[in-house]
Amino acid sequence: MLENLNLLDTDRYRLSGAQVPSALLPSDLASGSESTRVDIDIIEGRIAGLAPAGQSSATFPVIELQGCQVWPCFVDVHTHLDKGHTWQRAPNPDGTFLGAVKAIARDRAAHWTLADLRSRIEFGLATSYAHGTRAIRTHLDSVGDQAGISWPLFGDLRREWAGRIDLQAACLVSIEYFRDADAARYLADLVAEHGGVLGAVTYVTPDLDVLLDRVVRLAAQRGLNLDFHADENGDPTSTALEQICQALRRGRFAGKVLCGHCCSLALQPEQRAAATMNAVADLGLAIVSLPLCNLYLQDRLFLDGMAPRTPRWRGVTLLHELRSRGIDVALASDNVRDAFHAYGDHDLLEVFAAGVKIAHLDRPFGDWPRAVTSTPAAIMGLDAESTITAGSRADLLIFSCNDIGTLLCRRQSDRIVVRNGKRVSARLPDHPSLEVHQ
């Protein structure tokens, strides 16, 4: 049992013998192994100094961690907080993607009032905060009148949660929405008004190139970044990611671009997939994989009255191949307890553990710990707080285990969350407290 944890409530202390993933430390301090043992000096909420364990010269009150894992707080770059926690009233009986789309559409039409959205989104934020997430990008369904409800609410919540969770939002509509030029301009202006990101769900349609050109142009005119859902299916002929790259070239787009899912890339012929990934690398796009949701939905065949069929593939995109080209690759939560994913708890440690096991992001773990910390922070344009460096804010997670492999063996329900150098006392909200509002 760790001692002197009361020092976490003071302004000056040392975390002695912290075992930090080497990928999350300055290169001159990282060892050649997956984790490096260091002393972390904290003064008034910031990391004042770092040194190899036992080599710090200054005198500080000490919390002896005995090699416990210490990570920067998580960053969740792809979520759907507005859909979250609707499963009980809007389930997806067949578990398919189309079933999820229909269930959410019915639920949105019947229930998504200001009060309902606030209740569910705040539950998701409180859960994320207690687990140690410091920044979130959420997609907001923005079709029709819903945009006028969800975006102002998001603006209010971003102000209310400032200092606890940095919030960004991206609009979510089908790419076909942009066929209506007036509606497209209205949405782009609304997103710009709220400092958001322009987004769309993309899939192959006859006029996809024309629609992508319009999205790129609208974003460029307003100085907006882009966030696409791309190829969230198991069809090897689905090449929206390839066409997104072509549209960005045509438009000479200079902003940041994130593409999520990209599932079909894993099923395409090697040569075509390689050409697409090379284009992604050349253009500087980032990719986010959603391992829990993709594992849940992809390759699910539902035949009424017949026994379920075991899925034949895991649903995730080509993470290793993308990363080997220098492409920024993140992992994120996506959907939680809704028709697209019936499970989850807004916990990026669970997401990272699933990604490791599904996509073999281990032996070695290498720089994959960045996928839920510094990489999504850079994608969101945030500061350097998602690494452990001198001068950065002391937003940290302390786990009672000594290596990354052991970290992934348990849920780590006893983790310690530190924000601005102080221990966070927030507890996970109880699910019954939310169900009464449904």
ZIVEN-V38058 format. One record per residue. N is the residue number from 1. PHI is phi as a letter, one per 30 degrees, with the letter a starting at -180 (* if undefined). PSI is psi in whole degrees, -180 to 180 (NA if undefined). Layout:
[[N:PHI:PSI] [N:PHI:PSI]]
//
This chain:
[[1:*:131] [2:d:145] [3:c:164] [4:i:26] [5:d:-17] [6:d:-20] [7:d:-21] [8:d:-12] [9:c:7] [10:c:178] [11:c:-6] [12:b:115] [13:a:170] [14:b:132] [15:d:104] [16:c:132] [17:i:37] [18:d:133] [19:c:107] [20:c:136] [21:e:127] [22:e:-30] [23:d:-16] [24:c:14] [25:c:160] [26:e:143] [27:e:-31] [28:d:-10] [29:c:-25] [30:d:139] [31:d:179] [32:d:-4] [33:c:176] [34:d:-30] [35:b:153] [36:b:134] [37:d:124] [38:b:164] [39:c:133] [40:c:115] [41:c:131] [42:b:127] [43:b:123] [44:h:48] [45:i:0] [46:b:156] [47:d:111] [48:d:-22] [49:a:154] [50:b:142] [51:a:156] [52:e:144] [53:e:131] [54:i:-1] [55:c:7] [56:d:139] [57:c:-36] [58:d:155] [59:c:125] [60:b:151] [61:d:136] [62:c:133] [63:c:112] [64:d:111] [65:d:-16] [66:h:38] [67:i:13] [68:d:144] [69:d:134] [70:b:126] [71:b:155] [72:d:160] [73:d:157] [74:d:158] [75:b:123] [76:c:103] [77:c:-4] [78:b:102] [79:b:172] [80:b:73] [81:d:-27] [82:d:-22] [83:d:-21] [84:e:146] [85:i:38] [86:c:0] [87:e:-43] [88:d:-31] [89:c:-14] [90:b:67] [91:d:170] [92:b:86] [93:e:-35] [94:c:-6] [95:i:10] [96:c:165] [97:d:-46] [98:d:-38] [99:d:-38] [100:d:-44] [101:e:-45] [102:d:-42] [103:d:-43] [104:d:-38] [105:d:-43] [106:d:-42] [107:d:-40] [108:d:-45] [109:d:-33] [110:c:-28] [111:b:-17] [112:d:68] [113:d:173] [114:e:-45] [115:d:-42] [116:d:-47] [117:d:-46] [118:e:-45] [119:d:-48] [120:d:-41] [121:d:-43] [122:d:-35] [123:d:-44] [124:d:-41] [125:d:-44] [126:d:-39] [127:d:-45] [128:e:-44] [129:d:-44] [130:d:-30] [131:d:-15] [132:j:26] [133:c:133] [134:c:-11] [135:a:144] [136:b:138] [137:c:123] [138:c:143] [139:d:143] [140:b:120] [141:e:127] [142:b:31] [143:d:132] [144:h:-137] [145:d:-18] [146:d:-35] [147:e:-40] [148:d:-15] [149:c:-49] [150:d:-39] [151:d:-45] [152:d:-38] [153:d:-44] [154:e:-43] [155:e:-42] [156:d:-46] [157:d:-35] [158:d:-41] [159:d:-42] [160:d:-31] [161:c:1] [162:e:136] [163:j:-17] [164:c:-55] [165:b:125] [166:d:124] [167:c:136] [168:b:158] [169:b:146] [170:b:139] [171:d:148] [172:b:112] [173:b:160] [174:d:148] [175:e:-26] [176:d:-19] [177:e:-32] [178:d:3] [179:d:-28] [180:d:104] [181:d:-39] [182:d:-45] [183:d:-39] [184:d:-43] [185:d:-42] [186:e:-47] [187:d:-43] [188:d:-39] [189:d:-39] [190:d:-43] [191:d:-44] [192:d:-39] [193:e:-34] [194:c:14] [195:i:35] [196:c:-166] [197:b:136] [198:d:129] [199:b:168] [200:a:154] [201:d:118] [202:c:142] [203:a:168] [204:d:120] [205:b:161] [206:e:-31] [207:c:26] [208:e:-41] [209:d:-43] [210:d:-44] [211:d:-41] [212:d:-40] [213:e:-39] [214:d:-43] [215:d:-46] [216:d:-42] [217:d:-44] [218:d:-42] [219:d:-44] [220:d:-40] [221:d:-27] [222:c:3] [223:i:33] [224:c:149] [225:d:169] [226:b:146] [227:b:109] [228:c:140] [229:d:129] [230:b:128] [231:h:49] [232:d:69] [233:a:175] [234:c:29] [235:c:113] [236:d:-15] [237:d:0] [238:d:111] [239:b:38] [240:d:-37] [241:e:-42] [242:d:-43] [243:d:-30] [244:d:-45] [245:e:-43] [246:d:-40] [247:d:-39] [248:d:-37] [249:d:-45] [250:d:-40] [251:d:-3] [252:h:48] [253:d:133] [254:c:-5] [255:d:-179] [256:d:143] [257:b:129] [258:c:134] [259:b:130] [260:c:153] [261:i:-83] [262:h:38] [263:d:-44] [264:d:-19] [265:e:-35] [266:d:-13] [267:c:-1] [268:d:158] [269:e:145] [270:e:-44] [271:d:-41] [272:d:-42] [273:d:-41] [274:d:-41] [275:d:-41] [276:d:-45] [277:d:-35] [278:d:-39] [279:d:-41] [280:e:-44] [281:d:-44] [282:d:-36] [283:d:-9] [284:i:25] [285:d:154] [286:c:153] [287:b:138] [288:b:129] [289:c:144] [290:c:78] [291:d:-38] [292:d:-48] [293:d:-43] [294:d:-38] [295:d:-36] [296:d:-43] [297:c:-39] [298:d:143] [299:i:30] [300:c:116] [301:c:122] [302:c:118] [303:c:116] [304:e:127] [305:i:0] [306:c:161] [307:d:148] [308:d:152] [309:c:136] [310:d:132] [311:d:149] [312:c:-11] [313:b:167] [314:c:-10] [315:i:-14] [316:d:157] [317:d:-176] [318:d:74] [319:d:-47] [320:d:-43] [321:d:-39] [322:d:-48] [323:d:-34] [324:d:-18] [325:c:8] [326:i:11] [327:d:136] [328:d:122] [329:b:126] [330:c:161] [331:c:145] [332:b:171] [333:d:-41] [334:i:-122] [335:c:146] [336:b:120] [337:h:49] [338:b:-173] [339:d:-23] [340:d:-22] [341:a:112] [342:d:-6] [343:b:-161] [344:j:166] [345:a:29] [346:h:37] [347:c:110] [348:d:-17] [349:d:-41] [350:d:-43] [351:d:-45] [352:d:-43] [353:d:-42] [354:d:-43] [355:d:-41] [356:e:-46] [357:d:-38] [358:d:-44] [359:c:9] [360:h:54] [361:d:39] [362:b:172] [363:h:65] [364:c:162] [365:d:-26] [366:h:-132] [367:c:16] [368:d:-26] [369:e:-21] [370:d:-21] [371:d:-18] [372:c:12] [373:b:-92] [374:d:-34] [375:d:-52] [376:d:-30] [377:d:-43] [378:d:-39] [379:e:-39] [380:d:-3] [381:i:27] [382:d:178] [383:d:-170] [384:c:23] [385:d:-10] [386:c:22] [387:b:169] [388:c:96] [389:b:153] [390:d:133] [391:j:-20] [392:d:161] [393:d:142] [394:d:73] [395:c:101] [396:b:158] [397:b:131] [398:c:122] [399:c:142] [400:d:63] [401:a:162] [402:c:-10] [403:b:165] [404:d:-39] [405:e:-46] [406:d:-34] [407:e:-36] [408:d:2] [409:d:-25] [410:b:166] [411:d:-12] [412:h:49] [413:d:-13] [414:c:17] [415:e:151] [416:c:124] [417:c:127] [418:c:125] [419:b:130] [420:h:37] [421:i:-3] [422:c:143] [423:d:135] [424:d:130] [425:c:0] [426:d:138] [427:c:157] [428:d:132] [429:d:149] [430:d:136] [431:e:-39] [432:e:-27] [433:d:-21] [434:c:-40] [435:e:-31] [436:d:-20] [437:d:-2] [438:c:NA]]
//
